[in-house]
């Protein structure tokens, strides 16, 4: 009979039909002697398919089974169940009925197999292609978008995760004002650290606001030095789109934004411009297009008089301030021996500002009664209300006073080396601190320091895509964010000494306006160990000379499409770490790369979003270089267009990290000659399709990662030669369908991460039982079944089924 089912019900109905047929065949197979061979074959087919059908039933609302083919098979299974039942009624001697029924049973078995081999395989392929399409779509966005730290989620907004108090009434009042028909431009103003961005995040999660604006809530951080072109590019990326032509000027950007807003649908639009500074108040007016049901909300520390509609967010009242302060200082249980009067005085001194309450409360968490009293005494008897950003900085500065925290204080100040409102990659900090403070190279100590800063509310460490069984020491996707006032505090703390005496020198250059001391210096020596120079899109790479012979870490942040490394770089004899990061929207070309040949102590290079023609243009080998990190780079022939052979140019290189480099199709053969290489990490390179057989020549390799290389189909046979390999990570390699036959020769392999290898369905190679050192396999539920027979031989092996952690923190946007 015809079946009237569709959508999610189709998958469920298919599962039910299969179950009926399976149960019928199982019951009849031992009783109908005449049809026993064909029924046993049919039973075997159904037995093998049962786990797959269970998955189809569980995921029926997501799989979208091919409707026509599925319904046809369901009708055949229904008829088949009846047919099998009738087999019981046929006597063994009745060959007429055997001739009649046997072909029908054979046809049913073939039809089920055909459906699985063709229709379900096509469905699987389609779903994988959809996944790849999504990945590539994300990749395209990343190709045009350097990570700007803005809230993500609906149009770039997600709700706050920390404790929030005292915002229920402001949300109601702000929502009421925003939804008034006459309000087209609304200003939300309050002092820094008062909770403006938190309030906006919570407002955007309000049901009435989401029902009104739906998918048309767009959030972007403006910051102190706004770039209109970048802002518009970000807004396009929020909608998964690209401008119709390359944006060359602010006028182009504004024109393109108007076109975007007119095209994104009939629902009302809410554009949120967060953190607009004094001097940029004309920006909202430039975006004030005459579009029906279009509203703009601005947050700012300044109460701009030109804005007619304004909402003033007040500091927390005493009750809410005490609640937040007690939470931050871990005093909620009431068991503390700290005098209540001291607690109240310090909380009151924070002026009701949530940021001050969190930071100062965290700095006092777990401290003795004497330390609380000493802090209170230093603050002039409690008369220290914060009424301005300057005063707030002064109070936050107190949270850095403890002598036993000098090292953590240094790490905090180092965060000021990176631009405002940008993610700070944990991998960059690991490189810096490994050389500045002699921390471990794997990053465990650095991550511990960042967690301590997070505990103190001085920064926020985001651990991306972590599940319970994540392989340790992989921090490439983790990053740090920081409130702009805390960044100001870090920079303020770093600038307390005269320039020539500072341990870290942080410079922010607008256009070509170099600091006066720099242009006028007469052979003035800079004694800093850390030098950070940030320039904007108008900088012309016109460098003045600088003498900084003691610099060990140089951070160059820029936004231009072409960037010239400064000539003074070649005189930095002590330089150990070079970080060159492009925060513009498009890949940048780097020139003067040959200067690196004079840096005899250079150990680590990190390049972000740059186009590299060659990494080995110097005629002098970089003998000290240990690590190269390439993030979102166009690397093309970077390891091939070399004046000398890669292995000679980088003779002591021990680690290569290539992440989100979308033009990497094949692993350069020259890398296989780097004899001392211990770690090779190629992640999120979705076009990488092939690995050279020479990979097996990397005999000193201990860690090998091809994480999320979705187009990689197999590992080379020569991998058998990596006898020192301890960690192999092929997680989320969607196209890998089998492990190398000789994988058992990896005699020191201890950890294998194969989570998300959806195409890997065949039994594991026989040599797998020879992996006697293998202690941990991380995989999904389906792949875990493949390891069951192997565990009989490897009794110490632990197979962990990875928990699914759904978040978008791993995206570099």
N, C-alpha and C positions, 0 to 999 in steps of 0.2 A: 504494500500500500504506500501511497505517497507520504513523504515526511514533511511536516510543516514546522521546521525549526531553523533557526539562523543565529548568527552571532555567538555569544557565550554559550547559549543553550545547545548549539551544535556540537561543541566539544564534549559537553556533559552527556548528551544523547549518544554520541559515538562511543563513549566509554561504557555506557550502560549496555548498548548492543553487543559490544565486544565481550563484556562480562557474561551475558546470557549465553553467547556462543561458546565461550571458553568452558563454562560450567557444564554445558550440555555435552561437549566433546569429551571432557574429562570423565563424565559419568558413563558415557556410552562406549568409550574405546575398549574397555576390558570385556564388554558383553557382546558386541557385534563382531563375531569372528570373521565373517566374510569380508568386512571392510576394515579389519584391524590395521593393515599396513598404511593405508591412506589416512585413516583416522589418527594413527600415531604420528604420522608426519604433520598432519594439521595441528594436533595437540602440541607438538614440538615448536611449530611456528608461533602458535599463540603464546606458549610459555615464554619464548624469547621476547615477544612483544609486550608482555604484561607490564614491565616497569615503564616502558615508553608511554603506553596508554594511560597509566596512572598519572604520569607527568602531564599528559594532554588534558586529562580531567581536571587536574589541579590548576593548570594555567590556561584553561579554556577561554577565559575572557580576554587573554592577551595574544593568543596564537593566531586567531583568525584563520581557521582551517579552510582549505579550498571547498566552497560550499557544494558545487555540483558533484565533484568526485566523491566527497565524503558522504553525501546523501545516497549516491549510487551504491557505495560499498556498504552502508548501513542497511539498505534494502536487501542486498545480497546476504549479509550476515543474518538478518532476520529470517530470510528464506532458508539459509544454511542451517540455522538452529532447528527449524522444522524438519529439514531434510535428514539431519543427523538423528533426530528422534525417531523418524520413520525407519531408519536402518535397523532398529531393534526388532521391528515387526517382520523383517524379511528372513525367511528360513535359509539356512546355509546352502541348500541344494538349489535354490532358485536363481540360476545364472542369468535369466532374462532381466530380473530386477537389478542384478549386480552390474550388468552392462549398461543399464539405464542410469543408475545412481552414481557409479564410480566416476564417470566424466564430470558430473556436476560437483562432486566433492573435490576432484582434482582442480576444477576451474575455480572453486572457492578459495582453495589454498593459493593458487597462482594469483588470484585477484588481490588477496590480502598482501602477498609479497610484493606484487606490482605497485600497490598503493603505497607501501612503505618505501620501496626503492625509488619510486618516481615522485609521487605527489608529496609525501612527507619530506623527502629529500629536497624537493623544490621549495617546500615551505621553509625548511631549515635554511636553505641557501638564501631565500628571500629575507628571512629574519636576520641572518648574518649580514647580508648586504645592507639592510636597513640600519643595523648597528654600525656598519662601516660608514654608511652615509651620514649618520649622526656624528660619528667620530670625525669624519672629514669636514663636516659642517663646523664642528667645534674647532677643528684644526685651522680652518680658513679664518675663523674669527681671531684665533690666537695669532695667526700669521700677520694680522693687521692691527693687533691690539696688545700693547705692552701692559703687563699687570698693573692696573690702578686699583688701589685698595678702596673699594666702595662696597657698600652692602650688596649682596647678591640675592637673587631669588626672583620674585615677581618684579620684572623691570629693573632689577638691581637692588631689591630691598629684601632683607630678612629680619625677623624679629630679634630683639636683644636676648642674650642667653644668661646674663648675670641677674642678680636680684635687683628688682626695680621697685621703688617706693614713691609715694606722693605724686603719681602721674595720672591717677584716675580722673580727677577733675580737670586738669589741663587737657587731657585727650578729649573729653566731652566738649569743653569750651572751644578748643581749636577746631574740632570737627564741625561744630555748629557754625562757626565763622566761615570755614572753608566752603561749606555747602550752600551758603547764601548765593543766590543767583547773581547779585551785583558784584560779588568778590571775584575778580579775575587775577589779581596779584596780591599775595598775602605774605607778610614778613613775620617770621618767628624769631624773636630776638631775646638774648640773655647773655650774661657774662660767660667767658670761656669756662668749660668744665661744669656747666649747670645742667647739661643733659638735653640739649637741643636735638642732636642727632638721634639719641635714644628715644625721645618723644616722637620724632618723625617715623622711626622704625615701627614703633608700637601703633601709631596712627594708621600706617599702611597695612597693618595686619587686622585692623578693625573690619568687621563683617560689612557694615554699611558702606565703608569706603571701598572695599574690594568689590561689592555688588554694584557700586556706582561706576567705578573706573575700570573694573575688570582687568584686562591685560595691559591697559594703557597707563600704568603708573611707571614713570621713568625717573630714575634717581641718578644723579651725578654729583661728584664732589668737585667744587670749584677751586678751593684753596687760595693761598696767598698770591700766587702769580698765575692767574688763569690763562689758559691757552684755548681760544675759541675753537680752533680747528680740531684739537684733541678732544675737547668736550663733545663736539658734534659727532666725531668718529665713535666715541664711547656710546652715545645715544643710539647711533645706527646699530652698533654691535648688540645693544640690549634687545633689539628687535630682530636680530639675526640677519641684518641686511648690510649692503654696502652702498655708498653714495654712487649716483649715476655717473659722476666724473670725479677725477682727483681734485681734492680740495686744495687750492693754492693760496687762498687768502681768507681773511675773516668774513668778507662779503660773500664769498663762495659758500663758506660754512653755514652762514645764516640762511642763505637761499636754499641750500640743500636740507637744512633742518625744517624749514617751513614745508617743503615738499614732502618730507617724511611724515610730519604730523598730519598733513592733509590726506595721506594715503593709508594710514594705519588702521582705519576703520571708523565706524560710526559712533562707537562708544566715547563717552567723555574722556578727556586726557588730563592727567595731572603730571606736571613736570616739577621735580624737586631739585632745586639748586642748593646744595648743602655747603655751608662754610664760605659765604661770600664776604670778602674783606672790604674794609674802607678803601675806596678808590676804584672798586669794581662794581659799584651799585648800578651802573648803567647797563650791565650785562643782562639782567632780567628784562629790562625794557627793550633791548635789541631782540629778545626772544618773544616779545609780546605780540604775536601774530593775531590777526582777526579771524580766528577759527572758532566755530560754534562749540560751546561746552569745553573750552580749553582754559585750564587754570595753571598758574605758576605759584609754587610755594618756595620762599627763600628763607634760609637760616643764616643768621649772622650775629656776631658779637656786637655789632653797631646798630643802633636804632635809627636807620636812615629816615630823615624827616620827609623825604620825597614820596615815601610809600604811604598811601592813604589808609590801607587796612593793615593793622599790626597786632600781633599777640605777644605780650611780654611774659616770658616764663620766669617765675620767681624762684629763688632758692628754696630748699626744703624747709618746712617748719621744724621746730625743735624735736617733736616726737618722731617724725620720719627720719630726721637726721640721726637721731640716736639709734634708731632701728638699723639703718645702713651702717653706721659706725661700729655698732656692736657686732654686726655680721662680719664686717671686714676684719675686725680685731679678734674674731672668734670668742666673743663674750656672751653669746646668746643664751647659754645654759644657766647664767646667773651664779655660777660657782667660783667666779674669779675673786682673788683677794685684793684686786685693785680698788682703791677707794672710789666710791660712786661719784664723789665730788670731782676727783681728777678726771674721770671719764667724761663727765658732763662739760667740764671746762675745755678740754681738748676738742671734743666734738663741736662745741659752740664756736671755738676758734676757727673751725673750718668754714664758717659762714654759710652753712647749708648747701655748699657746692658738692655734688655727688663725687666728682673726681677727687677732690681734696679729702673727703671722708674715706674713700676707698684706699687711696695711696697711703695716707697717714695712718689709717686704721691698720692696714696690712703691715706697715713698718713697725707697729707696736705689738703685733700678734706674738704671743708667747714670751714677751719681755717681762722682766721682774718689776715689782712695785717701785723699786728704787729708780729704775730706768724711766718709768712713767713719770715719776716725780721730777727727775732731772730734766726730762724733756719739757715738762710744764714750767719749770723754773726758767729755762732758757727763753721761753716764749713770753716773758714779761708778765707773769702773773695771769695769763689767760687773755690779755687784751691784744688779740691779734686777728681781728676780723678781716676776711678777704673781700675787698670791694673793687678790685681791679685785677687785670691779668698779671701785672707786676707783683702785686701783693700775693696773688695765688702762687706764682713762681717761688716767691720767698718762703711761703709755708711748705710747699712741696719739697723745697730744698732741704728742709729739716728731716725729711724721710731718708736722706742719704748720709746722715751724720755719723752713723755708728762705725767705729774704727774697724771692727771685725768684718765689715762688709766692703772693704776697700776694693777687693777684686771684682765683686758684683757691681760696685759703683763704676769701675772702669768699663765693664761690659755694657752697662747702661749708657754711658757717655758715648761709646763706640757706635751705638745705634743712630746717633745724629749724623753719621757719615753718609746716610742715604736720604734721598729726596722726601719731601713732605707728602703724606698721603699715598705712599707706595708700599707695596709688600717688600719686606726684606727677606731674601731667601736664606733659609737656615744654612744651606751649603756654603754661601758666601761668608757667613759669620764663622763657620767651622774652619774655612781656609784662613781667615784673618787670625783667629784666636789660636790656631795650631802653631803659628809662627810668633805672634806677639807674646803669648803667655805659655807656650810650650805645652798646649793641651794635646790630648790624643788625636790622632789623625782620623779615626773612625767617627768622631763627632759626639761620642757619648758624654764627655765632660761639657762640651759646648751646649748640648741640649739640656743638660742638668742646670747650667747657668740660666738658660732661657726660661726653664720651668720655674726657677727661683724668682726671676724678674716678673714672671706671670703671677706667681703667688703674691708678690708684693704690689700687684696692679700697676707696675711700671711699664709693662708691655703685654702683648697677648700672643702667645705661641699657638699656632694652629697646626695640629698634626693631621695632615691630609690623607684620606683613603687608608686609615688604619683599621685593621680588624684584630680580633683577639689573637690571631696566629701570624701576625705580620713578622716577616724576617727582620731581625734587628740590624741596626747600623745602616738603614736606608732612610735618608732624610732629604732626598732630592726634592720632594714635593712639599716639604714642610716650610712654613714661612712665619714671619713675625709682623704684627701690625702695632701701631702706636698712636695714641691720641696726639694731636698736633701740639698741645700744650706740653706734653711730656717730651716731645722732640725738642721744643724750645728750651725746656729745662736741661736736657742733655747738652744742647749747644751752649747754653748759658754757663753751665758748669765747666765746659771745655774751654771757655774763653776768659777765665778769671785771671790768667797770668799774661804778661806781655807776650806778644806774638813769637818772639825768638826763644821763649822759654816753654812754650806749650808742648805737652806730650802728644797732643793730637790737634791738628790745624784743619778746621772745616771752613771752606769757602763756598759761597753761593754767588755766582756771577750772573747778572742780568745784562743781556745784550753783550756789549764789549766793555762794560764798565768795570775794569779791574780795580781792586782795592787800592786806595791811595798809597798805602805803605809799600805795595808791590811795585807800582810804577816808579816810585821815588827812591826805592832802596838802592843803596850803593854797596853792593857785595854783602848785603845783610844775610847772615846765616840763619836758616830755619833748622831747629833742633828737634822737630817733631818726629816721632816714630810712625805716626799715622797721618797721612795727608789725604784729604777728600776735597775734590773740586767739582762742583755741579754747575753746569751752564745750560742756558735755554736755547730755543730754536733760532734765535737771532745771533748767536755767537759765531764769529767768523774764524775761529781757531787761530786768532792772532795772539800768540802767547808772548809774554815778557819772560825774561830769564829769571830763574829762581835757583838758589843754592840750598839744597836740602839733602845733604850727604848722609844723614842718619835715618832717612825715611825707610821703613821696612815694609809698610803696606801703603799702596797708592790706589785710591778709589776715584775713578773718573766717570761721572754721571753726565749724560748729555741728551739732546733731543734733535740734533740736526741730521740730515740725510748723508752728509759727508763730514767726517771728523778726522782731524789730524792729531796724532799723538804728539805731545809737546817735546821740543828738542832737549829740554832740561832732563828728560827722562833718562837719557844715556849716562848722566853723571850721578845717578842715584846708586852709588856703589853697594849700598846695604839692602837694596830693594829685594824682598823675598816674595811678596804677593802683589799681583797686578789684577785689579778688577775694572773692566771697562763695560759699562752698562748703558744701553740706549733706551731711554724712556719715551722716545717719540713713537709715532704710529707705524712707521715704515722702517724696514731694514736699512742700516747705515753702512756706508763704505768706509773702511778704516785705512788711512795712509800712514806712512812712517813706521811701518811694522818692523822694518830692518833695525830700528833703534834697539830692539830687544837683544840683539847680538852682543851688545856691550855690557849687559847685566849678568855678571858672572855668578851672582848669588840668587838669581831669580828661581824660585821653587814652584810657584803656583800661578797659573794664569786662568782667569775666568772671564769669558766674553759672553755678553748677552745681547741678542737681537742685532747682530752685525753680519754683513756679508764678507766672507773671507775668501780671497783668491788663493792665498798660500800661507801656511803657518811656518814655513821653513825658508823664508826668503833671505835669511841671514847667511853669510858665508862662514860664520863662526858657530859651532855647535853650542846649544844651550845645555851645557853639561850638568848644571845643578837642577834643571827643571824636573820636578817629580810628578806634577799633576796638571792636566789641561781639562777645563770644564767649558763646554759649549752649550748655551741655553738659547733656544729659539733662533739659532743662526742659520744662514744660508752658507753651507760649507762647500758645496759643489766639489771642486778638485783641491780642497785645502791641503790634503795630505799627499797630493800628487804633483802639483806645480811647484816643485821645490828645486832650489839651486843645488842642494845636496840630498842624498838619500835620507828618508825619514829616520831610519834607525841610526844614522850617523849624526843627524841634526839634533835628535832627542835621545841620546845614548842611555840616559839613566831614568827615563820616564817610567813611573810605576803605576800611574792611574790615569785613565781617560774616562770622562763622563760626557756623553752626548745626549741631550734631552730636548724633545720637541723640535728637532731639526728636520723639517718636512721634506727637504730635497734630497735626503740621504736614501738612495735606492740600493746601493751595494756597499758593503763594508770595504773601504780601501785596502787593497792587497798589501800596501806598504806597512800598514799597522802590524801585520803579522810578523814583521822582522824586528819589532821592538822587544828585545830579548828579556829585559828586566820587568816587563809589564806584569803587575800583580792583580790589578782590578780593571775590568772593562765593563762599563755600564752604558748601554744604548737603550734609552727608554722613550716611549711615546713618539717614535719615529715610524709613522704609519705607512710609509712607502718602502721601507726596508724590506726587500724581498729575498735577498740572497746573501750568504756568508761564504767567503772563500775557503777552499780546502786548506789553505795555509793557516787557518785558525789553529790547527793542531800544533803549529810551531811555537805557540805562546806557552812554552813548557813551564814557566814560572807563575802562570795565572792561578790565582786563588779564588777570585770572585768573578763570575760572569753573569751579566744581567741583560736580557732582551725584553724587559717588561713592557707590555702594551705595544709591541711592534706587531700590529694586527695583520700585516700582509706577509709576514715571515712564515713560510710553510714547513721548513724543516731545519734541523741542525746538521752541520756537515759531519761526514763519517770520521773526519780527522780529529774530532773532539776527543776521541779515545786516547789521544796523546797527552791530554791535560792531567797528568798524574797528580798534580798538587792542588787541583780544583777542590775547594771546600763548599762553595755556595753556587748553585745554578738556579737562576730565576728566569722562568719563561712565562710568568703569570700574565694572563689576559692576552696571550698570543693566540688570537682566534683561529688562525689558519694552520697552526701546527697540528698535524694529524697523527704523527708517530714520533717516538723517541728513536735515536740511533740504535742499531742492532748491537753495537759494541759499547753501549753506555756502561756496561758492567766493568769496563776497564778503568773507570774513574775511581781508582782505589781509595782516594781520600775524601770523596764526596760525603758531606755530612748533612747538608740541607738542600732540598729540592722544592722550589715553589712553582707549582703548575696550576695554580688557581685560575679559573676562567679559560682554560684551553678547551674550548667547546668542541673542536673538531677531533680531539684525541679520544677515540672510542674503541680502537682495536686493543686486543690484549698486549700487555707490555712485553718488550723483548725478553727472551729467555735469559740473557746475560744479566738482567736486573738483579737476579738472586746473588750475583757476585759483589753487589755493593755493600760489603760487610761493615763499612764505616758509616753508612747512612743512618742517621738518627731521627730525622724529621722530614716528612713530606707534607706540604700544604697544598690542598686541592679542594675542589667542590665535591658534593655528595656523589655525583655520577662517576667522577674519576676515582673516588675512594674505593669503589667496588673493584676497580682494576688491580688495586694493591692487596686485596684480601688473600689471594693465593701466594703472593710474595712474602707476606708477613709470616707464613709458616716457616720460611727459610731465614728471614731476618727478624729474629725474635725480639730484638731491642728497638725495632723501628716503631716510631709513633706517627700515625697518619692523622693529621688534624684537618677537619672540615672547616674551611674558612667561613666565618660569619659574614653575612652581607651587611656592609656599612654604606648606606646610600647617602651620599653628600656630594657637593660640587666643589669642595675645598681644593681638590687637586687641580682644578682648572686655573690656568695662569691668567685669569681675568678678574 
